[in-house]
């Protein structure tokens, strides 16, 4: 890409981050807002963060996600009642009558103790870019 285009993209990306000052965005979000590819925007964001002349910073964030193994798949146990009932429907349809009368907490416990093979935790790791306040 030409240096002129890179400069235009850098200006557009920096302006977006300036408008969202204090918020940190992923390259995916910035790409959607600027209509450039995610990989190209990620490259430009790294360039802005590496440039001491800008106020753009990187922030790596991790989050633990707890779930269970049901059958051969990982399932997140949320507080969404319909999602929980769907797990029961797919894996223990004979228990649907009982499950419909359970509270959300009871459904979570039922799935964890009666349907799941084991409890597991996984982690997500994403890189965010932004301008601190």
VOPAGU-2260 file (C-alpha; in pm, 1 decimal, decimal comma):
REM VOPAGU-2260
SITE   aa  ch    i         X         Y         Z
SITE  UNK   A    0       0,0       0,0       0,0
SITE  UNK   A    1     116,2     351,1     -64,4
SITE  UNK   A    2     244,5     579,3     206,6
SITE  UNK   A    3     -38,0     822,7     125,1
SITE  UNK   A    4    -303,7     557,1     182,0
SITE  UNK   A    5    -132,3     442,7     502,5
SITE  UNK   A    6    -133,0     801,8     629,6
SITE  UNK   A    7    -502,7     842,7     539,9
SITE  UNK   A    8    -591,6     517,2     713,7
SITE  UNK   A    9    -381,8     611,1    1018,0
SITE  UNK   A   10    -563,1     946,1    1037,0
SITE  UNK   A   11    -904,5     782,2    1004,0
SITE  UNK   A   12    -824,1     516,7    1265,2
SITE  UNK   A   13    -671,6     771,9    1503,2
SITE  UNK   A   14    -975,8     996,4    1465,5
SITE  UNK   A   15   -1206,0     704,6    1550,8
SITE  UNK   A   16    -999,9     622,6    1860,3
SITE  UNK   A   17    -997,1     990,1    1958,8
SITE  UNK   A   18   -1378,5    1002,0    1929,0
SITE  UNK   A   19   -1395,0     693,6    2153,6
SITE  UNK   A   20   -1131,2     821,8    2396,4
SITE  UNK   A   21   -1123,5     608,2    2709,2
SITE  UNK   A   22   -1275,3     309,4    2529,4
SITE  UNK   A   23   -1058,9      32,3    2391,5
SITE  UNK   A   24   -1157,4    -139,5    2067,1
SITE  UNK   A   25   -1049,0    -454,3    1888,6
SITE  UNK   A   26    -910,1    -441,9    1535,4
SITE  UNK   A   27   -1231,1    -613,8    1424,7
SITE  UNK   A   28   -1444,8    -324,8    1553,0
SITE  UNK   A   29   -1215,7     -59,0    1405,9
SITE  UNK   A   30   -1214,3    -241,2    1069,6
SITE  UNK   A   31   -1594,0    -250,4    1062,8
SITE  UNK   A   32   -1611,8     121,3    1139,0
SITE  UNK   A   33   -1355,6     217,9     874,8
SITE  UNK   A   34   -1436,4     -30,5     594,7
SITE  UNK   A   35   -1080,4    -163,4     572,6
SITE  UNK   A   36    -980,5    -525,7     623,5
SITE  UNK   A   37    -922,1    -640,5     978,5
SITE  UNK   A   38    -564,6    -749,6     907,0
SITE  UNK   A   39    -476,5    -414,5     748,5
SITE  UNK   A   40    -636,3    -218,8    1033,4
SITE  UNK   A   41    -453,0    -435,7    1288,7
SITE  UNK   A   42    -123,5    -356,0    1113,3
SITE  UNK   A   43    -201,3      16,4    1120,0
SITE  UNK   A   44    -311,0       3,7    1486,8
SITE  UNK   A   45      19,3    -159,7    1582,3
SITE  UNK   A   46     200,9     109,9    1387,4
SITE  UNK   A   47      11,1     382,9    1571,9
SITE  UNK   A   48      76,6     217,8    1908,9
SITE  UNK   A   49     449,9     181,7    1829,4
SITE  UNK   A   50     476,8     546,8    1719,4
SITE  UNK   A   51     581,5     756,7    2017,2
SITE  UNK   A   52     416,2    1055,3    1849,0
SITE  UNK   A   53      65,2     916,4    1905,9
SITE  UNK   A   54    -132,0     852,5    2221,1
SITE  UNK   A   55    -259,0     512,0    2101,6
SITE  UNK   A   56    -190,3     225,4    2339,2
SITE  UNK   A   57    -241,4    -152,0    2335,9
SITE  UNK   A   58    -417,8    -338,7    2612,7
SITE  UNK   A   59    -423,1    -720,0    2621,6
SITE  UNK   A   60    -725,0    -847,2    2810,7
SITE  UNK   A   61    -799,1   -1199,8    2921,4
SITE  UNK   A   62   -1120,2   -1341,6    3055,3
SITE  UNK   A   63   -1181,9   -1681,9    3205,3
SITE  UNK   A   64   -1484,4   -1865,3    3073,2
SITE  UNK   A   65   -1627,8   -2149,4    3276,6
SITE  UNK   A   66   -1831,6   -2420,4    3118,1
SITE  UNK   A   67   -1885,4   -2791,0    3092,8
SITE  UNK   A   68   -1822,6   -3068,0    2845,5
SITE  UNK   A   69   -2152,8   -3206,8    2720,0
SITE  UNK   A   70   -2117,0   -3490,9    2473,9
SITE  UNK   A   71   -1804,8   -3390,4    2284,3
SITE  UNK   A   72   -1855,2   -3013,6    2300,4
SITE  UNK   A   73   -1773,9   -2724,5    2531,8
SITE  UNK   A   74   -2086,1   -2546,4    2659,2
SITE  UNK   A   75   -2084,9   -2219,0    2851,6
SITE  UNK   A   76   -2325,3   -2222,6    3144,8
SITE  UNK   A   77   -2488,2   -1880,2    3127,7
SITE  UNK   A   78   -2782,4   -1729,2    3312,9
SITE  UNK   A   79   -2991,7   -1737,3    2993,3
SITE  UNK   A   80   -3280,5   -1968,4    3076,5
SITE  UNK   A   81   -3359,0   -2045,6    2709,5
SITE  UNK   A   82   -2996,7   -2139,5    2642,0
SITE  UNK   A   83   -2998,8   -2371,5    2944,3
SITE  UNK   A   84   -3326,0   -2532,7    2838,8
SITE  UNK   A   85   -3175,3   -2583,4    2492,5
SITE  UNK   A   86   -2887,7   -2778,3    2647,3
SITE  UNK   A   87   -3136,2   -3002,0    2828,0
SITE  UNK   A   88   -3352,8   -3036,0    2514,4
SITE  UNK   A   89   -3056,5   -3150,4    2302,6
SITE  UNK   A   90   -2898,2   -3378,3    2560,5
SITE  UNK   A   91   -3176,2   -3506,4    2787,9
SITE  UNK   A   92   -3508,2   -3453,8    2610,9
SITE  UNK   A   93   -3674,3   -3693,3    2855,7
SITE  UNK   A   94   -3600,9   -3443,0    3136,7
SITE  UNK   A   95   -3762,1   -3139,2    2965,6
SITE  UNK   A   96   -4079,9   -3153,0    3175,6
SITE  UNK   A   97   -3877,3   -3140,0    3494,9
SITE  UNK   A   98   -3634,9   -2880,2    3352,8
SITE  UNK   A   99   -3913,1   -2636,1    3257,6
SITE  UNK   A  100   -4016,4   -2609,8    3621,4
SITE  UNK   A  101   -3659,3   -2542,8    3745,7
SITE  UNK   A  102   -3519,5   -2201,3    3831,3
SITE  UNK   A  103   -3217,0   -2078,0    3637,8
SITE  UNK   A  104   -2988,1   -2174,1    3928,1
SITE  UNK   A  105   -3142,5   -2520,6    3943,0
SITE  UNK   A  106   -3097,7   -2563,1    3566,4
SITE  UNK   A  107   -2731,9   -2465,8    3590,8
SITE  UNK   A  108   -2677,1   -2716,9    3870,8
SITE  UNK   A  109   -2873,7   -2988,9    3689,4
SITE  UNK   A  110   -2668,6   -2946,3    3372,1
SITE  UNK   A  111   -2339,9   -2935,5    3561,5
SITE  UNK   A  112   -2414,7   -3234,8    3783,4
SITE  UNK   A  113   -2641,3   -3455,5    3569,8
SITE  UNK   A  114   -2564,0   -3390,7    3203,2
SITE  UNK   A  115   -2205,6   -3268,0    3184,1
SITE  UNK   A  116   -1912,0   -3503,6    3161,3
SITE  UNK   A  117   -1686,5   -3255,9    3344,8
SITE  UNK   A  118   -1644,2   -2888,8    3430,9
SITE  UNK   A  119   -1374,8   -2693,4    3249,0
SITE  UNK   A  120   -1237,6   -2343,8    3221,7
SITE  UNK   A  121   -1090,0   -2175,8    2919,8
SITE  UNK   A  122    -957,4   -1828,8    2862,5
SITE  UNK   A  123   -1003,1   -1571,3    2592,0
SITE  UNK   A  124    -724,3   -1332,9    2509,9
SITE  UNK   A  125    -780,6   -1025,6    2293,8
SITE  UNK   A  126    -578,7    -721,5    2208,5
SITE  UNK   A  127    -753,0    -385,4    2235,6
SITE  UNK   A  128    -636,5     -45,6    2113,5
SITE  UNK   A  129    -738,8     294,0    2239,9
SITE  UNK   A  130    -648,3     632,4    2376,0
SITE  UNK   A  131    -656,0     652,0    2755,0
SITE  UNK   A  132    -846,0     935,8    2917,6
